[in-house]
């Protein structure tokens, strides 16, 4: 049974009409199937889907990212990787079922795969804690990332979580510390790491595994420091203002690409990834292979510097580059406009004096 979102009511009615037209049993018994009517209605559905999904606002994209039928990490892992070997446990407390980890093959190359998994039905969602990782989940990822780094194996992560689990048990076991160490581990890798946000990229729970050389988003996924409902509750004390919050937060793939937060957007089939899961899985696989190949000629130090410069560049014009001086590490690159502004600010008194002299000269000529 398909699940529909609130703005898909017309599409739901049309698809139910198609299903009824396909049935040969009408009100008067067995009747001929009207193939022409089915084709016309299907074309109408396709057009309606195209129009609807081309004009989604930020809140509607959030609903699509949370769609019950949207493919989860476990689906992509099975579709994309060969000979996947599941690994469990953090060697301290236990195993966190909300994250799937293991080694697999893609394009005949070994990779470490980490996937935040929400679950497919009620029972698996409870078992997976709705994709909200606990400290042992992050520590499991840290353990395996260090192992992958030691053996020069790239890391692929699938991000899909509302956020890290905020329960008292998780806090007692060091949730904040585990997230911080996971970010540190991701940033310090000397092998390529690629993150794909397949649904929700919520808060530090997502950033902990998305501090990567390449951050890729599916077209209708979201990535933010807090949920729209949480933001609306804090700013306006009114969760119903989620639309305003979603628009202000710039959390969609298009907004984040323009801001330079992410590196690539993978287009989804018309109507969302859940309408053609096999196609989106093939597109994700192609993107992973393409990005892994782009790092083939990088040394371990260059991979590390690439990731460091990428995040230092966010919010700046040109970012940082490798300095010729080994003692300084990375040096900041300014745009020409920024250089002119900096020069004027540094020498403002000189320019102010020149301006006053110029004005005084004009006054003396006029009078």
Residue pairs with C-beta under 8 A, 6 or more apart in sequence:
2 12
2 15
2 69
3 67
3 68
3 69
4 11
4 12
5 60
5 63
5 64
5 67
6 63
7 52
7 56
7 60
7 63
8 52
10 48
11 45
11 48
11 49
11 52
11 271
14 41
14 44
14 45
14 48
15 45
17 41
18 38
18 41
18 42
18 45
21 33
21 34
21 37
21 38
21 41
22 33
22 38
23 33
24 30
24 31
24 32
24 33
25 31
46 270
49 270
49 271
49 275
50 270
53 220
53 270
53 271
53 272
56 64
56 220
57 243
57 246
57 247
58 222
58 228
58 243
58 246
58 247
58 249
58 251
58 252
58 255
59 228
59 242
59 243
59 246
59 247
61 220
61 222
61 246
61 252
62 200
62 222
62 228
62 242
62 246
62 251
64 70
64 220
64 272
65 199
65 200
65 220
65 221
65 222
66 199
66 200
67 272
67 274
69 274
70 198
70 199
70 272
70 273
70 274
71 198
71 273
71 274
71 277
71 280
71 281
72 117
72 118
72 119
72 120
72 160
72 198
72 199
73 100
73 115
73 116
73 117
73 158
73 160
73 198
74 100
74 115
74 117
74 120
75 277
75 281
76 115
76 158
76 196
76 198
76 281
76 284
77 84
77 100
77 104
77 113
77 115
77 158
78 84
79 277
79 278
79 281
79 285
80 106
80 281
80 284
80 285
80 288
81 104
81 105
81 106
81 111
81 113
82 104
82 105
82 106
83 104
83 105
84 102
84 103
84 104
84 113
85 102
85 103
85 104
86 100
86 101
86 102
87 101
87 102
87 103
87 144
88 95
88 101
88 140
89 95
89 136
89 140
90 96
90 136
90 137
90 139
90 140
90 142
90 143
91 139
91 143
92 136
92 139
93 135
93 136
93 139
93 173
94 136
95 136
95 140
96 129
96 133
96 134
96 136
96 137
96 140
97 117
97 127
97 128
97 129
98 116
98 117
98 118
98 128
98 129
98 130
98 131
98 132
98 133
98 134
98 137
98 161
98 165
99 114
99 115
99 116
99 117
99 133
99 137
99 140
99 141
100 113
100 114
100 115
100 117
101 112
101 113
101 114
101 115
101 140
101 141
101 144
102 112
102 113
103 110
103 111
103 112
103 113
103 148
103 153
104 110
104 111
104 113
105 111
106 156
106 285
106 288
106 289
106 292
107 289
107 292
109 154
109 292
110 153
111 153
111 154
111 155
111 156
111 292
112 144
112 145
112 147
112 148
112 153
112 154
112 155
112 156
113 156
113 157
113 158
114 141
114 144
114 145
114 155
114 156
114 157
114 158
114 209
115 157
115 158
115 160
116 131
116 133
116 158
116 159
116 160
116 161
116 205
116 206
116 209
117 128
117 131
117 160
118 125
118 128
118 130
118 131
118 160
118 161
118 199
119 125
119 126
119 127
119 128
119 130
119 131
129 165
130 162
131 160
131 161
131 162
131 200
132 161
132 162
132 163
132 164
132 165
132 166
132 205
133 161
133 164
133 165
133 205
133 208
134 164
134 165
134 167
134 169
134 170
134 173
134 175
135 170
135 173
135 174
135 175
135 177
135 178
136 173
136 178
138 164
138 178
138 179
138 181
138 182
138 208
139 178
139 181
141 182
141 185
141 208
141 209
142 178
142 181
142 182
142 185
145 155
145 185
145 186
145 189
145 193
146 185
147 153
148 154
148 155
148 189
148 191
149 189
149 190
149 191
152 191
152 300
153 191
154 191
154 192
154 193
154 194
154 292
154 295
155 186
155 189
155 191
155 192
155 193
155 194
155 212
156 193
156 194
156 195
156 196
156 288
157 193
157 194
157 195
157 196
157 209
157 210
157 212
158 195
158 196
158 198
159 195
159 196
159 197
159 198
159 199
159 200
159 201
159 206
159 209
159 210
159 223
160 197
160 198
160 199
160 200
160 201
161 200
161 201
161 202
161 205
161 206
162 200
162 202
162 203
162 205
162 227
163 202
163 203
163 204
163 205
163 206
163 226
163 227
164 170
164 175
164 179
164 203
164 204
164 205
164 208
165 175
165 205
166 175
176 204
178 208
179 204
179 205
179 207
179 208
182 208
182 209
183 204
183 207
183 208
183 211
186 193
186 208
186 209
186 210
186 211
186 212
187 211
187 307
187 308
187 311
188 304
189 303
189 304
189 307
190 300
190 301
190 303
190 304
191 300
191 303
192 213
192 214
192 291
192 292
192 295
192 298
192 303
193 212
193 213
193 214
193 307
194 212
194 213
194 214
194 216
194 288
194 291
194 292
195 209
195 210
195 211
195 212
195 214
195 215
195 216
196 216
196 217
196 218
196 266
196 284
196 287
196 288
197 206
197 210
197 215
197 216
197 217
197 218
197 221
197 222
197 223
197 253
197 262
198 218
198 221
198 273
198 284
199 218
199 221
199 222
200 206
200 221
200 222
201 210
201 217
201 221
201 222
201 223
201 224
202 222
202 224
202 226
202 227
203 224
203 225
203 226
203 227
204 225
206 223
207 225
210 223
211 307
211 311
212 307
213 291
213 295
213 303
213 306
213 307
213 310
214 263
214 264
214 291
215 223
215 261
215 262
215 263
216 262
216 263
216 264
216 265
216 266
216 287
216 291
217 223
217 253
217 256
217 257
217 262
217 264
217 265
217 266
218 253
218 265
218 266
218 268
218 273
218 280
218 284
219 253
219 265
219 266
219 267
219 268
220 253
220 268
220 272
220 273
221 253
222 251
222 252
222 253
223 251
223 253
223 256
223 261
223 262
224 231
224 249
224 251
225 249
226 234
226 249
228 242
228 243
228 245
228 246
228 249
228 251
229 239
229 242
229 245
231 242
231 245
231 248
231 249
232 238
232 239
232 240
232 241
232 242
232 244
232 245
233 239
235 241
235 245
236 244
236 245
250 256
250 259
253 262
253 265
254 265
256 262
257 263
257 264
257 265
259 314
260 313
260 314
261 314
263 310
264 287
264 291
266 280
266 283
266 284
266 287
267 283
268 280
269 275
269 276
269 279
269 280
273 280
295 303
295 306
298 306
305 322
305 330
308 320
308 330
309 319
309 320
309 321
309 322
309 330
310 319
312 319
312 320
312 330
313 319
313 320
316 332
317 333
317 334
317 335
317 337
317 338
318 332
318 333
318 334
318 335
318 338
319 332
319 333
320 330
320 331
320 332
320 333
321 330
321 331
321 333
322 330
322 331
323 329
323 330
323 331
325 331
334 342
344 351
